[in-house]
């Protein structure tokens, strides 16, 4: 029996659900190297093995994740580099046609925005947005910068281009609004670090089971808090070139099935969460 929560924010989900669980996907492309590669390459040189590791998401991993989502009757929000949309439009369109949300994710995943380069950042946002629209035949409304490393200008630029949510934050368990020069932006904090395939499997060199252990502990705690009257949100993060490998899919399926076996759980796209947050705050 959990004690009465002291969390100060009053919140609720549609239908009075106890917890919201989103599936955060990523389809990424790189200029020089992906997140896994040779340690003997000189920084800045192309690491061709590492680039091939990243390519796995488009060639194989993404399709396996799509099959799993169809099997479970679920959809995800897929952070997609503009370069990935240009290189792999068939993969992007397949996820969009399946009902998943296509999310802006910069042009290339190993290129970061700078605070002092306004024109280049805005041009990149527009270039990425156009590539995603052409590949998916949908209009992206969410954006997470590569590495969640946006600049001080990112939120205002995004809002001015019609985006409503951003994921470059890790400060809360619930979405919140932040004012920009172009209107309010919904901030979707990164609640996913303990159940992120890159952080908990590739980088930490843990067994796949650690993802389920962490996901279950998070879910059980938040579910209890929601049942006690303070609903929360969390997500699982799955990169197509990482989570799409046969080693990890059984564990991911186990995580999602565990959550599905509970009552009063909402499985929204992140754009749905953002729309709900705007409505609750009277900004829709």
VOGU-3710 file (C-alpha; in Angstrom, 3 decimals, decimal comma):
1> xxxxxxxxxx> 0,000/0,000/0,000  1,635/3,219/-1,179  1,483/6,270/1,067  -0,507/9,275/-0,098  1,721/11,025/-2,673  3,001/14,541/-2,013  3,575/15,329/-5,689  2,169/18,855/-6,026  0,742/18,758/-9,540  -2,888/17,793/-9,971
11> xxxxxxxxxx> -3,255/15,701/-13,102  -5,536/13,214/-14,800  -5,623/11,216/-18,013  -8,608/10,654/-20,298  -10,883/8,061/-18,770  -9,206/8,503/-15,367  -6,423/6,082/-16,345  -3,774/5,378/-13,711  -0,743/5,608/-15,989  0,107/6,464/-19,595
21> xxxxxxxxxx> 2,713/4,405/-21,451  4,121/5,557/-24,782  6,456/3,709/-27,135  9,304/5,978/-28,182  10,898/4,704/-31,394  13,881/6,019/-33,342  14,935/5,631/-36,977  18,330/7,259/-37,285  20,985/8,005/-39,896  24,520/9,273/-39,359
31> xxxxxxxxxx> 27,230/11,201/-41,199  30,297/9,656/-39,520  29,391/7,001/-36,951  26,471/5,520/-35,045  26,380/4,787/-31,314  28,441/1,602/-31,699  31,676/1,283/-33,636  35,421/1,035/-33,757  37,447/2,545/-30,924  40,534/2,910/-33,132
41> xxxxxxxxxx> 39,001/5,327/-35,646  40,142/8,959/-35,484  37,289/11,236/-34,333  35,714/12,917/-37,351  36,640/10,139/-39,790  33,891/7,956/-41,182  33,544/4,680/-39,287  32,053/2,443/-41,952  31,391/-0,473/-39,633  29,613/1,855/-37,217
51> xxxxxxxxxx> 27,526/3,304/-40,054  26,552/-0,214/-41,086  25,430/-0,889/-37,513  23,087/2,077/-37,800  21,800/0,872/-41,180  20,433/-2,265/-39,546  17,347/-0,353/-38,440  16,212/0,301/-42,003  17,246/-3,035/-43,471  15,987/-5,369/-40,758
61> xxxxxxxxxx> 15,257/-4,015/-37,288  12,468/-1,625/-38,183  10,487/-4,350/-39,904  10,791/-6,626/-36,890  9,537/-3,832/-34,612  6,599/-3,201/-36,964  5,689/-6,888/-36,778  5,810/-6,737/-32,969  3,640/-3,615/-32,841  1,079/-5,229/-35,126
71> xxxxxxxxxx> 1,117/-8,376/-32,994  0,417/-6,318/-29,858  -2,023/-3,908/-31,503  0,151/-0,925/-30,560  1,670/2,148/-32,211  4,746/4,225/-31,464  6,119/7,736/-31,891  9,214/7,432/-34,097  11,918/10,081/-33,863  13,192/10,234/-37,434
81> xxxxxxxxxx> 16,224/12,031/-38,830  15,609/13,884/-42,077  18,512/11,978/-43,605  16,859/8,696/-42,582  13,627/9,790/-44,266  15,591/10,661/-47,402  17,500/7,367/-47,429  14,720/5,042/-46,251  11,353/6,564/-47,235  9,772/3,111/-47,503
91> xxxxxxxxxx> 10,486/2,438/-43,815  9,121/5,809/-42,721  5,983/5,347/-44,812  5,454/1,829/-43,432  5,459/3,135/-39,853  3,141/6,006/-40,761  0,763/3,660/-42,583  0,778/1,370/-39,527  -0,513/4,266/-37,426  2,700/5,301/-35,713
101> xxxxxxxxxx> 3,602/8,969/-35,305  6,546/10,388/-37,262  8,592/12,758/-35,091  11,304/15,232/-36,121  14,819/14,305/-34,969  17,224/16,681/-36,676  18,826/16,062/-40,052  21,526/13,566/-39,002  21,896/11,969/-35,603  25,541/12,902/-35,164
111> xxxxxxxxxx> 25,002/16,613/-35,915  24,078/18,894/-32,989  22,505/22,372/-33,053  24,451/25,342/-31,671  23,155/28,332/-29,729  24,926/30,829/-31,998  23,866/29,475/-35,399  20,221/30,564/-35,706  19,917/30,456/-39,475  21,405/26,979/-39,866
121> xxxxxxxxxx> 19,216/25,493/-37,144  15,991/26,924/-38,561  16,968/25,780/-42,055  17,652/22,283/-40,714  14,281/22,122/-38,955  12,553/23,092/-42,190  14,616/20,672/-44,257  13,942/17,806/-41,862  10,221/18,608/-41,677  9,902/18,581/-45,458
131> xxxxxxxxxx> 11,723/15,247/-45,752  9,444/13,664/-43,146  6,311/15,006/-44,846  7,393/13,683/-48,228  8,311/10,249/-46,881  5,351/9,716/-44,553  2,586/11,825/-46,120  1,938/13,148/-42,598  2,651/16,426/-40,818  5,030/15,997/-37,849
141> xxxxxxxxxx> 4,016/17,884/-34,703  6,669/16,547/-32,302  10,446/16,947/-32,213  13,285/15,534/-30,149  16,765/16,772/-31,024  19,590/14,270/-31,592  20,785/13,327/-28,121  18,025/15,618/-26,791  20,627/18,353/-27,295  18,581/21,248/-28,638
151> xxxxxxxxxx> 19,782/24,839/-28,566  18,345/27,771/-26,638  16,425/28,669/-29,802  14,948/25,268/-30,609  11,577/25,584/-28,850  10,678/28,932/-30,404  11,762/27,778/-33,859  9,716/24,593/-33,575  6,592/26,387/-32,355  6,889/28,834/-35,223
161> xxxxxxxxxx> 6,994/25,899/-37,648  3,807/24,339/-36,260  5,219/21,818/-33,787  3,388/21,366/-30,485  5,727/19,162/-28,434  9,425/18,695/-27,737  11,382/16,010/-25,885  14,657/17,767/-24,988  14,083/17,691/-21,227  14,375/15,333/-18,274
171> xxxxxxxxxx> 12,908/17,353/-15,395  9,551/15,735/-14,583  7,268/12,688/-14,799  4,524/14,549/-16,651  4,263/16,866/-19,649  4,205/20,591/-18,979  3,964/23,804/-20,994  6,777/26,221/-21,653  6,164/29,631/-23,220  8,089/30,629/-26,340
181> xxxxxxxxxx> 8,080/33,744/-28,486  5,783/31,881/-30,874  3,371/30,374/-28,331  3,276/27,536/-25,799  5,216/24,327/-26,383  4,383/21,074/-24,606  7,513/19,625/-23,012  7,561/15,831/-22,909  10,310/14,959/-20,395  12,557/11,969/-20,964
191> xxxxxxxxxx> 11,157/9,542/-18,422  12,666/6,664/-20,401  16,322/6,523/-19,362  16,029/3,333/-17,217  14,243/1,559/-20,115  16,158/2,894/-23,071  17,825/0,242/-25,243  20,847/2,421/-26,048  21,562/3,466/-22,472  20,734/0,233/-20,664
201> xxxxxxxxxx> 21,882/-2,374/-23,222  24,446/-1,102/-25,742  26,263/1,454/-23,592  25,959/-0,300/-20,230  26,566/-3,806/-21,658  23,767/-5,233/-19,517  21,848/-8,407/-20,389  18,495/-7,799/-22,120  16,668/-8,737/-18,928  17,718/-5,461/-17,291
211> xxxxxxxxxx> 15,269/-3,642/-19,564  12,376/-5,678/-18,236  13,554/-5,353/-14,635  13,765/-1,578/-14,927  10,527/-1,231/-16,869  8,607/-3,370/-14,374  9,937/-1,468/-11,361  9,039/1,874/-12,968  5,623/0,697/-14,094  4,685/-0,849/-10,751
221> xxxxxxxxxx> 5,621/2,328/-8,853  3,794/4,669/-11,228  0,772/2,397/-11,426  0,495/2,436/-7,639  0,824/6,233/-7,598  -1,863/6,539/-10,247  -4,175/4,212/-8,383  -3,660/6,387/-5,298  -4,799/9,447/-7,240  -1,617/10,895/-8,804
231> xxxxxxxxxx> -1,403/9,507/-12,370  1,906/9,646/-14,218  3,484/8,849/-17,573  6,511/6,922/-18,753  7,759/5,299/-21,940  10,102/2,711/-23,365  12,673/3,836/-25,936  13,470/1,565/-28,865  15,934/2,404/-31,628  15,215/0,430/-34,788
241> xxxxxxxxxx> 18,900/-0,484/-35,190  19,173/-1,607/-31,551  15,820/-2,853/-30,259  15,023/-4,391/-33,643  17,654/-7,085/-33,153  16,349/-10,578/-32,347  18,216/-10,584/-29,026  16,132/-7,741/-27,601  12,659/-8,152/-29,118  11,475/-10,914/-26,737
251> xxxxxxxxxx> 12,303/-8,720/-23,727  10,561/-5,690/-25,247  7,481/-7,773/-25,992  7,520/-8,944/-22,372  7,606/-5,310/-21,143  4,664/-4,235/-23,264  2,612/-7,339/-22,507  3,193/-6,774/-18,796  1,758/-3,262/-19,041  -1,142/-4,456/-21,219
261> xxxxxxxxxx> -2,198/-6,989/-18,587  -3,115/-4,157/-16,194  -6,368/-2,226/-16,161  -6,620/1,562/-16,502  -3,494/1,967/-18,621  -3,477/4,349/-21,607  -1,137/3,652/-24,561  -1,153/6,966/-26,471  1,009/8,435/-29,170  3,041/11,348/-27,860
271> xxxxxxxxxx> 1,063/13,766/-30,020  -2,060/12,578/-28,177  -0,419/13,300/-24,816  0,619/16,741/-26,056  -2,879/17,477/-27,312  -4,315/16,455/-23,961  -1,821/18,670/-22,106  -2,771/21,684/-24,247  -6,450/20,996/-23,641  -5,967/20,674/-19,871
281> xxxx> -4,094/23,959/-19,757  -6,666/25,746/-21,927  -4,167/26,334/-24,752  -5,624/24,023/-27,415
//
